[in-house]
């Protein structure tokens, strides 16, 4: 991102007609040097902004917000209040971004050892570790303030709890100590749909628990598929991800088992009455593809099949919660 931001062209156009000499001409070459210096300064500023944005991990934030918005549509049984929707998105983005920034600070040592993460802002020496930590803390404080004062205390508390669990329990402890790290640690990423629900209702009800459980059981097959692709990185960094500790065969067995539980859970959710036929049809179709992709990986452990499942899992979660939104709107038409 920083490299792309750095490719800034400064175009200078000459006026039409007679060109008159500057009353105080610069020494030969000085104007060129000043232009080059300006390019470097602008590149440096844009690059720094890009690095701080990268600390928040925007792609992860966007997926978390989709689940939070799905929870809001479900709770409102249609389109939720737009101001509340905006505030939840702002507060959720600040909270998730802050937790991710602190994750960069805590993981700087292992990030430097992995090819996938070695050029992140902190191990790449473009953002000082203390600044990444301070930035993350500030974002979490802002998130709590936005949600507490303009939404409700429960939404603010759940968001803060998710951040603390992610940075202290998962990043600070589980990630480096057990191959079950992503199973337990996935609870942090499972909270946003519950935040969306309580933002509308003010209470934590059974549908919020179901949505939490769906994301919770989605996380292991999603992340283990990724870990199969970057297994050597984890070995180099000494991170006990399941493929490193138990091997590929055990990993794909677990992926398939969790995929079955996940899809079953999404279907059982329809029996609660919180969602209707639009959601059920989408959940059945999306789940069938998920199980098929997991089965193909189970039958033949190839990088391409692991990549296919990983990429589909991202689309799956977004479309599943999109179906919840569509179901809520359809039921009030």
N, C-alpha and C positions, 0 to 999 in steps of 0.2 A: 504494500500500500504506500509505504513511504517512497519507494522508487518511482511509482507511478505519479505520486504527487509531485515528485521532484522534476518531472519532465515538463516544465513550464516554459513556454516560448514568449518572449517579450517582443512584440511587433512594434516597430517605429515607422511611421509614415512621414514622408517629406511633403511640405506644402507645395502646391502648384505655383508655377511662375518663377520669378527670380529668387535665387538662394542668396541671402545676405550673410556675411560672416558674423559670428557672435561677437558682441562688443568686448567680451573677456574670454578669448579662446582658451580651451584647456590644453595642457601639454599633450603632445602626441601620444595616443594610446590610453589616456586617462579615462576618457568617456567609455571605452570598451571595458576597462577594468571596473568602473562604477556599475555598468550594466550587469557584468558577471557577478559582482558582489550583491546587487539587488536580487538577482536570480537565486543565489545561494541563500540569502536571508528569507526570501519568500518560500523557497523550498524547505528550509529548516523549520519554519513555522507550520506550514501545511503538513510536513512530515511528523512533527511533534503532535499535532492535533490527530493525525491518522493513527499514531501509536497509542494515544490515550483512548481513542475509540476502539482500537484493537484489544486493549486491556479488558473491555467490557464483553467481548465475544458476541457481537451483534447477531450472528446466525442462531446462536443458542437462545438469545433473548427473544427473537422473533417466534421461535417455536413455542417457548414458554408462554408468550402472550396469546398465541392462538388457543392454547388450552385454557388460559384464564378467561378469554372472551367466550369460549364455548361454555364454560361454567356459568357465565353471566347470562347468556341467552337461555340456558336451560332453567336457571333460577327465575328469570323473568317470564318464562313461557312465551317468548317472543323477543322483540328488540328491547334491550334494557335502556334505561335513561342514558342519553348520550354523554352528559357531563360526567356521570359516574363511570361510564365506560372509558372516557378519556383519562380520568384520574387514576383508575385502576391500571391502565396501560402505562401512564407516566410513573406511578409508584412502583409497579412491577418491573418496568425497565430499569429504574434506578436501583432497586433492590438486587435484581439479578446481575446487573452490570457491576455493582459494588462487590458482590460476592465473587464474581469472576476476576475482578481486579486484585482482590486479596488472594485468590487462588494463584495468580501470576507471581505474587510476592512469595507465597509459601512454597511454590513448586519451582522456584528459579534454579535450584541446584539440579533437579532431575530434568528440567526442561533443557538445560544446557547440554545434556548427554544424549538427547533424542533428536534425530534428524528432523522429525516433523515439527518440533517446537524450539529448536536451537536459535532461530531468528526471531522469536517473540521479543517484544520490546524490552523486557527486563534482562533475559540472558543475552540479548543482542546488544546490551549496553546503550540503549537509546533512551530508556527511562530508568531513573534511579530507583532501587528497591523501596526506599522509604517513601518516595513520591507515589509509587504504585499502591503501597499500603494506605497512605493518607487519602489518596483518591478513592479507594474502595470504601474506607470507613465513612468518608464524607457522603458518598452516594447512598450508603445504607441509612445514614442519619436523615438525609433528605427524603428517602423513600418512606421511612417511618413517619416523618412529619406530614407528608402529603396524604398518606392513607389514614393516619390517625385523626387529623383535623378535618379532612374533607370527605372521607368515606366512613369508616367506623374503626373502633379499637381492635376488633377481632381480625379484620383484614390486615391491619398494620402489624399485629402481633404474629400472625401466621407468616407473613412475609419476612419479618425479622427472624423468626424461628428457622425458616428455610435457609436463610443466609448463614446463620450461626451453625446450623447442622452441617451445611456444605463445607464451610471453611474450617471448622473445628473438628467435627466428627469424621467426615469423609476425607477431606484433603489433609488435615493435620494428623489423623490417626489411621483410619481404615485403609486408605489407599496404599500405605507403605507396610501394612502389617498382615493382611489377610486376602486370599483370593476371592473372598465373599465381599470385597470392598464395594463393588458397584451394586450388589444386591441390597445391602443395607443402606449404602450412601444414596441410592436412588430415591430415597424418601424425600430428599431435599427438592429434587425436580418434580416431585409428584404433588407438591402443595399448590402451585398456581391455579389449577382448576377449582380447588377448594376456596382459594382466595376470591376467585370470581363469584362463586356461589354465595359466600358470606357477605360479599360487598353488596349484593342485592337483598339478601334475606336477613342478614344480621345474626344468623345462627348456623351452626355446623350440623347438617342433617344427613340422612342416609345417602341421597344422591351425591353429596360432596365426598362421602367416604368411597362410593363406587368409582368416582372419577379419579380420586387419589389412587385407588387400587389399580385402575387400568394403566395409568402412567407408571406406577410402581412395577408392574409385571412386564410392561413394555421395555423398560430400561435395560434389563440384563441381555435379552437377545439383541437389542440394538447395539449396545456397547461391546458385547462379546464379539459380534461380527466385525466391528471396527478393530478390536484388539487382535483378531486373527490377521488383519492386514498389517498391523504395526507391531507384531510380536517381538521382533528383534530389537526395536526401540525400547520396549519395556524390559527385555532381558538386559540390555546395556545399562539401563538406569536402575536396575534392581527392584523394579516395581512388580509385586507378585500377582499380576493379572492371571486369570484362570488358564489361558493357553500356556503361559510360562510355567505355572506350577503343576497343572494336571495334564497338559498336552492337548492337541487339537481334537482328538476323538472325544474326550470327555467334555470338551467345550461345546462341540456341535450337538452332543447328546443333551446337554443342559439348555442350549439354545432351542432345540426342538421341544423339549418338555415345557419350558416357559412360554413358548409360542402357543402351545395347546391351551395352557391355563389362561393366557391373555385373551385369546379369541373366545374361549368359553365364558370368561368374565364379561366381555363386551356384550355377549348375547343374553346372559342372565340379567344384565342391567335393564334390558327391555322389559323383563317380567315385573319390574318394580312399578311400572306405570309412569316413571319420570320422563321416559322417552317413548316415541311412537314408531309407526311403521316406516317412516322415512329413514330414521336412524337404524332400525333393525335391518332393513334391506341393505343399507350401506355397510353396516358392521359385518353382516354375513359375507358380502362380496369381498370386502377388503380383507377380512380375516381368512377367507379361503386362499387368497393370493399369498398372504403372509405365511400360512402353514405350508403351502406349496413351495415357496422360496426356502423356508427352513428345512423342508424335507429334501430338497435338491442338495442343499449344503450337507445335510446328514449323510446322504448317499455318496457324495463325492466332495471331499474337502479341498476345493480349489479356491484360489484368490478371487477369481471372477465371480464365483457363486457367493463368497463372503461379501464381496463388494456389492453385488446385486441386492442381497438381503439388507445390508447396511443402508444403502440408498433408498430402498423401498420402505424401510422402517420409518425414515423421516417423512416420506410422503404419506404413509399409512396414518401416522398420528395426526398430521395436519388435516387429512381428509376425514378422519373419524370425528374429530371435534368440529370440523366444518359441517358434518352431517348432523351433529347435535344442534348447531345453529339453525340449519335449514329445517330440521324437525320442529324446533320451537316456533319458527315463523309460520310453517305450514299449519300447525295445530291451532293457530289463532285466526287463520284466514277463513 
